[in-house]
Amino acid sequence: MNLLQPGQRVRHPGQPDWGLGQVQSVIGDRVTVNFEHAGKLLINAALVELEVVDD
């Protein structure tokens, strides 16, 4: 399991067209991410492992 932090850049492995996302908040398995092309979305980290993008 990733230990995501607010401010990290991520991609959703199943939705590449959403573009790069920035983690807004992490509360348990609930990760809010603001994606370039999909806006702000709540991701269940128990079901989806977001890919961290190194700057």
Distance bins in CASP14 RR format, pairs under 12 A and 6 or more apart:
PFRMAT RR
TARGET T0000
AUTHOR 0000-0000-0000
RMODE 2
METHOD distances of the structure
MODEL  1
1 26 0 0 0 0 0 1 0 0 0 0 0
1 28 0 0 0 0 0 1 0 0 0 0 0
1 29 0 0 0 0 1 0 0 0 0 0 0
1 31 0 0 0 0 0 1 0 0 0 0 0
1 45 1 0 0 1 0 0 0 0 0 0 0
1 46 0 0 0 0 1 0 0 0 0 0 0
1 47 0 0 0 0 0 1 0 0 0 0 0
1 48 0 0 0 0 0 1 0 0 0 0 0
1 49 1 0 0 1 0 0 0 0 0 0 0
1 50 0 0 0 0 0 1 0 0 0 0 0
2 8 0 0 0 0 1 0 0 0 0 0 0
2 10 0 0 0 0 1 0 0 0 0 0 0
2 11 0 0 0 0 0 1 0 0 0 0 0
2 13 0 0 0 0 0 1 0 0 0 0 0
2 23 0 0 0 0 1 0 0 0 0 0 0
2 26 0 0 0 0 1 0 0 0 0 0 0
2 28 0 0 0 0 0 1 0 0 0 0 0
2 29 0 0 0 0 0 1 0 0 0 0 0
2 31 0 0 0 0 1 0 0 0 0 0 0
2 33 0 0 0 0 0 1 0 0 0 0 0
2 43 0 0 0 0 0 1 0 0 0 0 0
2 45 1 0 0 1 0 0 0 0 0 0 0
2 46 0 0 0 0 0 1 0 0 0 0 0
2 48 0 0 0 0 0 1 0 0 0 0 0
2 49 1 0 0 1 0 0 0 0 0 0 0
2 50 1 0 0 1 0 0 0 0 0 0 0
2 51 0 0 0 0 1 0 0 0 0 0 0
2 52 1 0 0 1 0 0 0 0 0 0 0
2 53 0 0 0 0 0 1 0 0 0 0 0
3 23 0 0 0 0 0 1 0 0 0 0 0
3 26 0 0 0 0 1 0 0 0 0 0 0
3 28 0 0 0 0 0 1 0 0 0 0 0
3 31 0 0 0 0 0 1 0 0 0 0 0
3 45 0 0 0 0 1 0 0 0 0 0 0
3 49 0 0 0 0 0 1 0 0 0 0 0
3 50 0 0 0 0 0 1 0 0 0 0 0
3 52 0 0 0 0 1 0 0 0 0 0 0
4 10 1 0 0 1 0 0 0 0 0 0 0
4 21 0 0 0 0 0 1 0 0 0 0 0
4 22 0 0 0 0 0 1 0 0 0 0 0
4 23 1 0 1 0 0 0 0 0 0 0 0
4 24 0 0 0 0 0 1 0 0 0 0 0
4 25 0 0 0 0 1 0 0 0 0 0 0
4 26 1 0 1 0 0 0 0 0 0 0 0
4 27 0 0 0 0 0 1 0 0 0 0 0
4 28 0 0 0 0 1 0 0 0 0 0 0
4 29 0 0 0 0 0 1 0 0 0 0 0
4 30 0 0 0 0 0 1 0 0 0 0 0
4 31 1 0 1 0 0 0 0 0 0 0 0
4 32 0 0 0 0 0 1 0 0 0 0 0
4 33 0 0 0 0 1 0 0 0 0 0 0
4 43 0 0 0 0 1 0 0 0 0 0 0
4 45 1 0 0 1 0 0 0 0 0 0 0
4 48 0 0 0 0 0 1 0 0 0 0 0
4 49 0 0 0 0 1 0 0 0 0 0 0
4 50 1 0 0 1 0 0 0 0 0 0 0
4 51 0 0 0 0 0 1 0 0 0 0 0
4 52 1 0 0 1 0 0 0 0 0 0 0
4 53 0 0 0 0 0 1 0 0 0 0 0
5 22 0 0 0 0 0 1 0 0 0 0 0
5 23 1 0 0 1 0 0 0 0 0 0 0
5 24 0 0 0 0 0 1 0 0 0 0 0
5 25 0 0 0 0 0 1 0 0 0 0 0
5 26 1 0 0 1 0 0 0 0 0 0 0
5 31 0 0 0 0 0 1 0 0 0 0 0
5 50 0 0 0 0 0 1 0 0 0 0 0
5 52 0 0 0 0 1 0 0 0 0 0 0
6 21 0 0 0 0 0 1 0 0 0 0 0
6 22 0 0 0 0 1 0 0 0 0 0 0
6 23 1 0 1 0 0 0 0 0 0 0 0
6 24 1 0 0 1 0 0 0 0 0 0 0
6 25 1 0 1 0 0 0 0 0 0 0 0
6 26 1 0 0 1 0 0 0 0 0 0 0
6 27 0 0 0 0 0 1 0 0 0 0 0
6 31 0 0 0 0 1 0 0 0 0 0 0
6 32 0 0 0 0 1 0 0 0 0 0 0
6 33 0 0 0 0 0 1 0 0 0 0 0
6 34 0 0 0 0 0 1 0 0 0 0 0
7 20 0 0 0 0 0 1 0 0 0 0 0
7 21 0 0 0 0 1 0 0 0 0 0 0
7 22 1 0 1 0 0 0 0 0 0 0 0
7 23 1 0 1 0 0 0 0 0 0 0 0
7 24 1 0 0 1 0 0 0 0 0 0 0
7 25 0 0 0 0 1 0 0 0 0 0 0
7 26 0 0 0 0 1 0 0 0 0 0 0
7 31 0 0 0 0 0 1 0 0 0 0 0
7 32 0 0 0 0 0 1 0 0 0 0 0
7 33 0 0 0 0 1 0 0 0 0 0 0
7 34 0 0 0 0 1 0 0 0 0 0 0
7 52 0 0 0 0 0 1 0 0 0 0 0
7 53 0 0 0 0 0 1 0 0 0 0 0
7 55 0 0 0 0 0 1 0 0 0 0 0
8 20 0 0 0 0 0 1 0 0 0 0 0
8 21 0 0 0 0 1 0 0 0 0 0 0
8 22 1 0 0 1 0 0 0 0 0 0 0
8 23 1 0 1 0 0 0 0 0 0 0 0
8 24 0 0 0 0 0 1 0 0 0 0 0
8 25 0 0 0 0 0 1 0 0 0 0 0
8 26 0 0 0 0 1 0 0 0 0 0 0
8 31 0 0 0 0 1 0 0 0 0 0 0
8 33 0 0 0 0 1 0 0 0 0 0 0
8 34 0 0 0 0 0 1 0 0 0 0 0
8 50 0 0 0 0 1 0 0 0 0 0 0
8 51 0 0 0 0 0 1 0 0 0 0 0
8 52 1 0 1 0 0 0 0 0 0 0 0
8 53 0 0 0 0 1 0 0 0 0 0 0
8 54 0 0 0 0 1 0 0 0 0 0 0
8 55 0 0 0 0 1 0 0 0 0 0 0
9 19 0 0 0 0 0 1 0 0 0 0 0
9 20 1 0 1 0 0 0 0 0 0 0 0
9 21 1 0 0 1 0 0 0 0 0 0 0
9 22 1 0 1 0 0 0 0 0 0 0 0
9 23 1 0 0 1 0 0 0 0 0 0 0
9 24 0 0 0 0 0 1 0 0 0 0 0
9 33 0 0 0 0 1 0 0 0 0 0 0
9 34 0 0 0 0 0 1 0 0 0 0 0
9 35 0 0 0 0 0 1 0 0 0 0 0
9 36 0 0 0 0 0 1 0 0 0 0 0
9 50 0 0 0 0 1 0 0 0 0 0 0
9 51 0 0 0 0 1 0 0 0 0 0 0
9 52 1 0 0 1 0 0 0 0 0 0 0
9 53 1 0 1 0 0 0 0 0 0 0 0
9 54 0 0 0 0 1 0 0 0 0 0 0
9 55 1 0 0 1 0 0 0 0 0 0 0
10 18 0 0 0 0 0 1 0 0 0 0 0
10 19 0 0 0 0 1 0 0 0 0 0 0
10 20 1 0 0 1 0 0 0 0 0 0 0
10 21 1 0 1 0 0 0 0 0 0 0 0
10 22 1 0 0 1 0 0 0 0 0 0 0
10 23 1 0 0 1 0 0 0 0 0 0 0
10 24 0 0 0 0 0 1 0 0 0 0 0
10 26 0 0 0 0 0 1 0 0 0 0 0
10 31 0 0 0 0 1 0 0 0 0 0 0
10 32 0 0 0 0 0 1 0 0 0 0 0
10 33 1 0 0 1 0 0 0 0 0 0 0
10 34 0 0 0 0 0 1 0 0 0 0 0
10 35 0 0 0 0 1 0 0 0 0 0 0
10 36 0 0 0 0 0 1 0 0 0 0 0
10 41 0 0 0 0 0 1 0 0 0 0 0
10 43 0 0 0 0 1 0 0 0 0 0 0
10 45 0 0 0 0 0 1 0 0 0 0 0
10 48 0 0 0 0 0 1 0 0 0 0 0
10 49 0 0 0 0 1 0 0 0 0 0 0
10 50 1 0 1 0 0 0 0 0 0 0 0
10 51 1 0 0 1 0 0 0 0 0 0 0
10 52 1 0 1 0 0 0 0 0 0 0 0
10 53 1 0 0 1 0 0 0 0 0 0 0
10 54 0 0 0 0 0 1 0 0 0 0 0
10 55 0 0 0 0 0 1 0 0 0 0 0
11 17 0 0 0 0 0 1 0 0 0 0 0
11 18 1 0 0 1 0 0 0 0 0 0 0
11 19 1 0 0 1 0 0 0 0 0 0 0
11 20 1 0 0 1 0 0 0 0 0 0 0
11 21 1 0 0 1 0 0 0 0 0 0 0
11 22 0 0 0 0 0 1 0 0 0 0 0
11 23 0 0 0 0 0 1 0 0 0 0 0
11 33 0 0 0 0 1 0 0 0 0 0 0
11 35 0 0 0 0 1 0 0 0 0 0 0
11 36 0 0 0 0 0 1 0 0 0 0 0
11 37 0 0 0 0 0 1 0 0 0 0 0
11 38 0 0 0 0 0 1 0 0 0 0 0
11 43 0 0 0 0 0 1 0 0 0 0 0
11 48 0 0 0 0 0 1 0 0 0 0 0
11 49 0 0 0 0 0 1 0 0 0 0 0
11 50 1 0 0 1 0 0 0 0 0 0 0
11 51 1 0 1 0 0 0 0 0 0 0 0
11 52 0 0 0 0 1 0 0 0 0 0 0
11 53 1 0 1 0 0 0 0 0 0 0 0
11 54 0 0 0 0 0 1 0 0 0 0 0
12 18 1 0 1 0 0 0 0 0 0 0 0
12 19 0 0 0 0 1 0 0 0 0 0 0
12 20 0 0 0 0 1 0 0 0 0 0 0
12 21 0 0 0 0 1 0 0 0 0 0 0
12 23 0 0 0 0 0 1 0 0 0 0 0
12 31 0 0 0 0 0 1 0 0 0 0 0
12 33 1 0 0 1 0 0 0 0 0 0 0
12 35 1 0 0 1 0 0 0 0 0 0 0
12 36 0 0 0 0 0 1 0 0 0 0 0
12 37 0 0 0 0 0 1 0 0 0 0 0
12 38 0 0 0 0 1 0 0 0 0 0 0
12 39 0 0 0 0 0 1 0 0 0 0 0
12 41 0 0 0 0 1 0 0 0 0 0 0
12 42 0 0 0 0 0 1 0 0 0 0 0
12 43 1 0 0 1 0 0 0 0 0 0 0
12 44 0 0 0 0 0 1 0 0 0 0 0
12 45 0 0 0 0 0 1 0 0 0 0 0
12 47 0 0 0 0 0 1 0 0 0 0 0
12 48 1 0 0 1 0 0 0 0 0 0 0
12 49 0 0 0 0 1 0 0 0 0 0 0
12 50 1 0 0 1 0 0 0 0 0 0 0
12 51 1 0 0 1 0 0 0 0 0 0 0
12 52 0 0 0 0 0 1 0 0 0 0 0
12 53 0 0 0 0 0 1 0 0 0 0 0
13 19 0 0 0 0 0 1 0 0 0 0 0
13 43 0 0 0 0 0 1 0 0 0 0 0
13 47 0 0 0 0 0 1 0 0 0 0 0
13 48 1 0 0 1 0 0 0 0 0 0 0
13 49 1 0 0 1 0 0 0 0 0 0 0
13 50 1 0 0 1 0 0 0 0 0 0 0
13 51 1 0 1 0 0 0 0 0 0 0 0
13 52 0 0 0 0 0 1 0 0 0 0 0
13 53 0 0 0 0 0 1 0 0 0 0 0
14 35 0 0 0 0 0 1 0 0 0 0 0
14 38 0 0 0 0 0 1 0 0 0 0 0
14 43 0 0 0 0 0 1 0 0 0 0 0
14 47 0 0 0 0 0 1 0 0 0 0 0
14 48 1 0 0 1 0 0 0 0 0 0 0
14 49 0 0 0 0 0 1 0 0 0 0 0
14 50 0 0 0 0 0 1 0 0 0 0 0
14 51 0 0 0 0 1 0 0 0 0 0 0
15 21 0 0 0 0 0 1 0 0 0 0 0
15 33 0 0 0 0 0 1 0 0 0 0 0
15 35 0 0 0 0 1 0 0 0 0 0 0
15 36 0 0 0 0 0 1 0 0 0 0 0
15 37 0 0 0 0 1 0 0 0 0 0 0
15 38 1 0 0 1 0 0 0 0 0 0 0
15 39 0 0 0 0 0 1 0 0 0 0 0
15 41 0 0 0 0 1 0 0 0 0 0 0
15 43 0 0 0 0 1 0 0 0 0 0 0
15 48 0 0 0 0 1 0 0 0 0 0 0
15 50 0 0 0 0 0 1 0 0 0 0 0
15 51 0 0 0 0 0 1 0 0 0 0 0
16 35 0 0 0 0 0 1 0 0 0 0 0
16 36 0 0 0 0 0 1 0 0 0 0 0
16 37 0 0 0 0 1 0 0 0 0 0 0
16 38 0 0 0 0 0 1 0 0 0 0 0
16 51 0 0 0 0 1 0 0 0 0 0 0
16 53 0 0 0 0 0 1 0 0 0 0 0
17 35 0 0 0 0 1 0 0 0 0 0 0
17 36 0 0 0 0 1 0 0 0 0 0 0
17 37 1 0 0 1 0 0 0 0 0 0 0
17 38 1 0 0 1 0 0 0 0 0 0 0
18 33 0 0 0 0 1 0 0 0 0 0 0
18 34 0 0 0 0 0 1 0 0 0 0 0
18 35 1 0 1 0 0 0 0 0 0 0 0
18 36 1 0 0 1 0 0 0 0 0 0 0
18 37 1 0 1 0 0 0 0 0 0 0 0
18 38 1 0 1 0 0 0 0 0 0 0 0
18 39 1 0 0 1 0 0 0 0 0 0 0
18 40 0 0 0 0 0 1 0 0 0 0 0
18 41 1 0 0 1 0 0 0 0 0 0 0
18 43 0 0 0 0 0 1 0 0 0 0 0
18 48 0 0 0 0 0 1 0 0 0 0 0
18 50 0 0 0 0 0 1 0 0 0 0 0
18 51 0 0 0 0 0 1 0 0 0 0 0
19 33 0 0 0 0 0 1 0 0 0 0 0
19 34 0 0 0 0 0 1 0 0 0 0 0
19 35 1 0 1 0 0 0 0 0 0 0 0
19 36 1 0 1 0 0 0 0 0 0 0 0
19 37 1 0 1 0 0 0 0 0 0 0 0
19 38 1 0 0 1 0 0 0 0 0 0 0
19 39 0 0 0 0 1 0 0 0 0 0 0
19 41 0 0 0 0 0 1 0 0 0 0 0
19 50 0 0 0 0 0 1 0 0 0 0 0
19 51 0 0 0 0 0 1 0 0 0 0 0
19 53 0 0 0 0 1 0 0 0 0 0 0
20 33 0 0 0 0 1 0 0 0 0 0 0
20 34 0 0 0 0 1 0 0 0 0 0 0
20 35 1 0 0 1 0 0 0 0 0 0 0
20 36 1 0 1 0 0 0 0 0 0 0 0
20 37 0 0 0 0 1 0 0 0 0 0 0
20 38 0 0 0 0 0 1 0 0 0 0 0
20 39 0 0 0 0 0 1 0 0 0 0 0
20 50 0 0 0 0 0 1 0 0 0 0 0
20 51 0 0 0 0 0 1 0 0 0 0 0
20 52 0 0 0 0 0 1 0 0 0 0 0
20 53 1 0 0 1 0 0 0 0 0 0 0
20 54 0 0 0 0 0 1 0 0 0 0 0
20 55 0 0 0 0 0 1 0 0 0 0 0
21 31 0 0 0 0 0 1 0 0 0 0 0
21 32 0 0 0 0 0 1 0 0 0 0 0
21 33 1 0 1 0 0 0 0 0 0 0 0
21 34 1 0 0 1 0 0 0 0 0 0 0
21 35 1 0 1 0 0 0 0 0 0 0 0
21 36 1 0 0 1 0 0 0 0 0 0 0
21 37 0 0 0 0 1 0 0 0 0 0 0
21 38 0 0 0 0 1 0 0 0 0 0 0
21 39 0 0 0 0 1 0 0 0 0 0 0
21 40 0 0 0 0 1 0 0 0 0 0 0
21 41 0 0 0 0 1 0 0 0 0 0 0
21 43 0 0 0 0 0 1 0 0 0 0 0
21 50 0 0 0 0 1 0 0 0 0 0 0
21 51 0 0 0 0 0 1 0 0 0 0 0
21 52 0 0 0 0 0 1 0 0 0 0 0
21 53 0 0 0 0 1 0 0 0 0 0 0
22 31 0 0 0 0 0 1 0 0 0 0 0
22 32 0 0 0 0 1 0 0 0 0 0 0
22 33 1 0 0 1 0 0 0 0 0 0 0
22 34 1 0 1 0 0 0 0 0 0 0 0
22 35 0 0 0 0 1 0 0 0 0 0 0
22 36 0 0 0 0 1 0 0 0 0 0 0
22 39 0 0 0 0 0 1 0 0 0 0 0
22 40 0 0 0 0 1 0 0 0 0 0 0
22 41 0 0 0 0 0 1 0 0 0 0 0
22 50 0 0 0 0 0 1 0 0 0 0 0
22 52 0 0 0 0 0 1 0 0 0 0 0
22 53 0 0 0 0 1 0 0 0 0 0 0
22 55 0 0 0 0 0 1 0 0 0 0 0
23 30 0 0 0 0 0 1 0 0 0 0 0
23 31 1 0 0 1 0 0 0 0 0 0 0
23 32 1 0 0 1 0 0 0 0 0 0 0
23 33 1 0 1 0 0 0 0 0 0 0 0
23 34 0 0 0 0 1 0 0 0 0 0 0
23 35 0 0 0 0 0 1 0 0 0 0 0
23 40 0 0 0 0 0 1 0 0 0 0 0
23 41 0 0 0 0 0 1 0 0 0 0 0
23 42 0 0 0 0 0 1 0 0 0 0 0
23 43 0 0 0 0 1 0 0 0 0 0 0
23 45 0 0 0 0 0 1 0 0 0 0 0
23 50 1 0 0 1 0 0 0 0 0 0 0
23 51 0 0 0 0 0 1 0 0 0 0 0
23 52 0 0 0 0 1 0 0 0 0 0 0
23 53 0 0 0 0 0 1 0 0 0 0 0
24 30 0 0 0 0 0 1 0 0 0 0 0
24 31 0 0 0 0 1 0 0 0 0 0 0
24 32 1 0 1 0 0 0 0 0 0 0 0
24 33 1 0 0 1 0 0 0 0 0 0 0
24 34 1 0 1 0 0 0 0 0 0 0 0
24 35 0 0 0 0 0 1 0 0 0 0 0
24 39 0 0 0 0 0 1 0 0 0 0 0
24 40 1 0 0 1 0 0 0 0 0 0 0
24 41 0 0 0 0 1 0 0 0 0 0 0
24 42 0 0 0 0 1 0 0 0 0 0 0
24 43 0 0 0 0 0 1 0 0 0 0 0
25 31 1 0 0 1 0 0 0 0 0 0 0
25 32 1 0 1 0 0 0 0 0 0 0 0
25 33 0 0 0 0 1 0 0 0 0 0 0
25 34 0 0 0 0 0 1 0 0 0 0 0
25 40 0 0 0 0 0 1 0 0 0 0 0
25 41 0 0 0 0 0 1 0 0 0 0 0
25 42 0 0 0 0 1 0 0 0 0 0 0
25 43 0 0 0 0 0 1 0 0 0 0 0
25 45 0 0 0 0 0 1 0 0 0 0 0
26 32 1 0 0 1 0 0 0 0 0 0 0
26 33 0 0 0 0 1 0 0 0 0 0 0
26 42 0 0 0 0 0 1 0 0 0 0 0
26 43 0 0 0 0 1 0 0 0 0 0 0
26 44 0 0 0 0 0 1 0 0 0 0 0
26 45 1 0 0 1 0 0 0 0 0 0 0
26 50 0 0 0 0 0 1 0 0 0 0 0
27 42 0 0 0 0 1 0 0 0 0 0 0
27 43 0 0 0 0 0 1 0 0 0 0 0
27 44 0 0 0 0 0 1 0 0 0 0 0
27 45 0 0 0 0 0 1 0 0 0 0 0
28 42 0 0 0 0 0 1 0 0 0 0 0
28 43 0 0 0 0 0 1 0 0 0 0 0
28 44 0 0 0 0 1 0 0 0 0 0 0
28 45 1 0 0 1 0 0 0 0 0 0 0
28 46 0 0 0 0 1 0 0 0 0 0 0
29 42 0 0 0 0 0 1 0 0 0 0 0
29 43 0 0 0 0 1 0 0 0 0 0 0
29 44 1 0 1 0 0 0 0 0 0 0 0
29 45 1 0 1 0 0 0 0 0 0 0 0
29 46 1 0 1 0 0 0 0 0 0 0 0
29 47 0 0 0 0 1 0 0 0 0 0 0
29 48 0 0 0 0 1 0 0 0 0 0 0
29 49 0 0 0 0 0 1 0 0 0 0 0
29 50 0 0 0 0 0 1 0 0 0 0 0
30 41 0 0 0 0 0 1 0 0 0 0 0
30 42 1 0 1 0 0 0 0 0 0 0 0
30 43 1 0 0 1 0 0 0 0 0 0 0
30 44 1 0 0 1 0 0 0 0 0 0 0
30 45 1 0 0 1 0 0 0 0 0 0 0
30 46 0 0 0 0 1 0 0 0 0 0 0
30 47 0 0 0 0 0 1 0 0 0 0 0
30 48 0 0 0 0 0 1 0 0 0 0 0
31 40 0 0 0 0 0 1 0 0 0 0 0
31 41 0 0 0 0 1 0 0 0 0 0 0
31 42 1 0 0 1 0 0 0 0 0 0 0
31 43 1 0 1 0 0 0 0 0 0 0 0
31 44 1 0 0 1 0 0 0 0 0 0 0
31 45 1 0 1 0 0 0 0 0 0 0 0
31 46 0 0 0 0 1 0 0 0 0 0 0
31 47 0 0 0 0 0 1 0 0 0 0 0
31 48 0 0 0 0 1 0 0 0 0 0 0
31 49 0 0 0 0 0 1 0 0 0 0 0
31 50 1 0 0 1 0 0 0 0 0 0 0
31 52 0 0 0 0 0 1 0 0 0 0 0
32 39 0 0 0 0 0 1 0 0 0 0 0
32 40 1 0 0 1 0 0 0 0 0 0 0
32 41 1 0 0 1 0 0 0 0 0 0 0
32 42 1 0 1 0 0 0 0 0 0 0 0
32 43 1 0 0 1 0 0 0 0 0 0 0
32 44 0 0 0 0 0 1 0 0 0 0 0
32 45 0 0 0 0 0 1 0 0 0 0 0
32 50 0 0 0 0 0 1 0 0 0 0 0
33 39 0 0 0 0 1 0 0 0 0 0 0
33 40 1 0 0 1 0 0 0 0 0 0 0
33 41 1 0 1 0 0 0 0 0 0 0 0
33 42 0 0 0 0 1 0 0 0 0 0 0
33 43 1 0 1 0 0 0 0 0 0 0 0
33 44 0 0 0 0 0 1 0 0 0 0 0
33 45 0 0 0 0 0 1 0 0 0 0 0
33 48 0 0 0 0 0 1 0 0 0 0 0
33 50 1 0 0 1 0 0 0 0 0 0 0
33 51 0 0 0 0 0 1 0 0 0 0 0
33 52 0 0 0 0 0 1 0 0 0 0 0
33 53 0 0 0 0 0 1 0 0 0 0 0
34 40 1 0 1 0 0 0 0 0 0 0 0
34 41 1 0 0 1 0 0 0 0 0 0 0
34 42 0 0 0 0 0 1 0 0 0 0 0
34 43 0 0 0 0 0 1 0 0 0 0 0
35 41 1 0 0 1 0 0 0 0 0 0 0
35 42 0 0 0 0 0 1 0 0 0 0 0
35 43 0 0 0 0 1 0 0 0 0 0 0
35 50 0 0 0 0 0 1 0 0 0 0 0
35 53 0 0 0 0 0 1 0 0 0 0 0
36 53 0 0 0 0 0 1 0 0 0 0 0
41 48 0 0 0 0 0 1 0 0 0 0 0
41 50 0 0 0 0 0 1 0 0 0 0 0
42 48 0 0 0 0 0 1 0 0 0 0 0
43 49 0 0 0 0 1 0 0 0 0 0 0
43 50 1 0 0 1 0 0 0 0 0 0 0
43 51 0 0 0 0 0 1 0 0 0 0 0
44 50 0 0 0 0 0 1 0 0 0 0 0
45 52 0 0 0 0 0 1 0 0 0 0 0
END
